[in-house]
Amino acid sequence: MKLDDLLTKAAQLEGKTVAVAQAEDEEVIEAVKAALEKRIANFLLFGDEEKIHHLLREKSIQQDGVKVVHTTSKQMSAEMAVKAVSQKEADVVMKGNVPTSTILKAVLNKEFGLRTGKVLSHVAVFEVPGYDRYMIVTDAAMNIAPDLQQKAQIVSNAVEIATAIGIEMPKVAPIAAVETVNPQMQATLDAAALTQMNARGQIPNCIIDGPLALDNAVSIKAAEHKGITSEVAGAADILLVPVIEAGNILYKSLIYFAKAKVGAVIAGAKAPIVLTSRADSAESKLYSLALAICSAK
């Protein structure tokens, strides 16, 4: 399973539109150009009309598939991009040159936002060299120290994304430092509770088993060595991290040490949200767009 497969799938979903908040940014326009070349989406670009058109000309981007809407502030860009999705004019929201807090404030607006009542969470889909399947990590960027109920919603968000990209009945491993329940380690207690909630149908459409240490979640040999018998051990599709520090470290370790490719979205709203950063590669931004398009309802 390759992330390039998402580009192919997104291209087959014709007519999808991405609303970009504050698009007058060279890196954003590079991502737009790549997406247009792959024919994975059309774009509504909100921001300073003159600056956006200048960048489009500079990057030799044709106007086909692109509509520019002039705005006079970053807040206005964020609000109009979110409204475009809310009003069914677009399918995905993408953050341009605007603070994350500004775009999320618009997303959570009670009048025109994309609230569902669920927790918003970061879902990253990795293609790891030498690995035979996607590896999904959540939550590495949004929720600092989620409690049990928040973790249940984070799992549900990740399961929705996994299902959208073709993983049927994804296997979820709540990660901890050990694979046994220890009353002094909250991560193990939450993992055990999530496993029981899944067994009773409270978290459907997936298989959860934990706590599992990282090695036992991804390596069959490690699981066998520890004597762990489980449908999830050694075969996890989704790694649920206990706190944001663990997720952030795992996310960046996969990129910088394992040379993994990644696409990521914010899930839990009425539509996927692409929050790229300047540190993301152009390739990663393109994969994130493809992931969002594939998972848009």
Steps between C-alpha positions, in 0.01 A plus 500: 500500500660819376402862555514543123191277497316783677592734215347254254188456711457875551529559125216253446275700733429769244361839592647535850588855604745627763443838667834658595507767769755777426652346189760770422787278603759350265504158666121480500488588130763232433268246664208632296704463180597142583139410580376654176764312301386174663138605438397420855302817576377843400577797723331802654783734603413764759733793568656801334387466139793688347764303692335165425473572127867608501602166655281306258669673205843450657436126533346480150170375638206516262173635636309180416389344827591809704278780628647792694286686755632828639509547879642778713618311810615159616190466717277573202689243289456232766131574544426503127692176441303328776173647375576364153509148643199559724302621197609199288713711266810308606581163658823566691647793697872568465706733717704751304705786644276536804550401867361160595299662780325726248395215271384286792299790644313519170453123489348506849274801434146414614332684212687386191773264624552128457436383856366149554527484877794260466859556601722632221810285463809468284520186286826426320531225239857377448663298227798347679781347288502121531156494663216314330213735589410854594580597858256749650610706802260702714506753668832673441394864477163598650409343835761542771397240762166350395284323756325169436194646327716722282717203408188308396407785263857526372487131414165544323641787293801291397278203416294720267814612318636144482172369359489781243839399360410135473593339833205285599459433873826672598697362792567756773782477754486739798871546565660499844846433641398145595248245381349424841254704704675699770279712733783754526509553123188677373575410138464129581170554684358700209620239251328222689180704527503578126545130426196418713294783348578361155402148607163634616432692180561849639780564248386321183651415160843408632688254722673647805745317723729651760701602675777412256854629491604634159707194408216263583256707296701499177718187517358148500837366618504737797142403591582129476813547711283656773240224463228744392213346307283767342344601168666840538847412631752518217227607258387845618370745240443786747731598784320700768762690699433588866607868493603757241873480583507129417311561177719791395820307564372190317378712207832678455705186562322324216572792265860577596635158599285257298468736199127435496257689277192651664168667438292639785164663570297632789196275538183529707346799319238486224785504248872420511735786585851519354733680742837495329804670649802659335710204616289261292645397166311578178445126465349477849263790426386326182439173687308689768276652235442158343421348840252778574328458165477122538349536847259785420137394533 
